[in-house]
Amino acid sequence: MAALEDKVNTGTLLIIGVVGSVITFLIVMVLRVSYYNMVDSMQAERGNAGMNLEERNEIRAEQREALESYGWVDREAGTVRIPIEDAKKLVLKDLAN
């Protein structure tokens, strides 16, 4: 049996590899930019895109305070709030019965 000569065109393979890599890189960059634009537009719709860090921290502190304290939700209707940990315990106790 005669040995077959390997006729691989390495120049063409190199060009295909480089072009494929460049195209893959460009697709990844386009997807990344699209993702961050989508996130920015979603934040703008929610209205907190213009808030600075101090305002966000203040809102989080108010929310944390509401989750961790007793207070009135609607005094006229007699609706109160209780700390979230107490609420969890009451739910578990209720489910156990």
FENTAUR-V199978 format. One record per backbone hydrogen bond with DSSP energy under -1.0 kcal/mol. CO is the residue of the C=O (numbers start at 1). NH is the residue of the N-H. E is the energy in kcal/mol with one decimal. If there is no record, write none. Layout:
BEGIN
co: (CO;CO)
nh: (NH;NH)
e: (E;E)
END
This chain:
BEGIN
co: (8;9;10;11;12;13;14;15;16;17;18;19;20;21;22;23;24;25;26;27;28;29;30;31;32;33;34;35;36;37;38;39;40;41;42;43;52;53;54;55;56;57;58;59;60;61;62;63;64;67;71;74;74;79;79;81;83;84;85;86;87;88;89;90;91;92)
nh: (10;13;14;15;16;17;18;19;20;21;22;23;24;25;26;27;28;29;30;31;32;33;34;35;36;37;38;39;40;41;42;43;44;45;46;48;56;57;58;59;60;61;62;63;64;65;66;67;68;84;81;78;79;73;74;71;87;88;89;90;91;92;93;94;95;96)
e: (-1.3;-2.0;-2.3;-2.1;-2.6;-2.4;-2.5;-2.7;-2.5;-2.1;-2.4;-2.6;-2.4;-2.5;-2.5;-2.4;-2.3;-2.2;-2.4;-2.5;-2.3;-2.5;-2.4;-2.4;-2.4;-2.2;-2.2;-2.4;-2.3;-2.2;-2.1;-2.3;-2.1;-2.0;-1.7;-1.2;-2.1;-2.5;-2.0;-2.2;-2.5;-2.3;-2.2;-2.4;-2.7;-2.4;-2.1;-1.8;-1.4;-3.3;-3.4;-1.0;-2.5;-2.8;-2.0;-1.6;-2.2;-2.5;-2.0;-2.3;-2.3;-2.6;-2.4;-2.5;-2.5;-1.8)
END
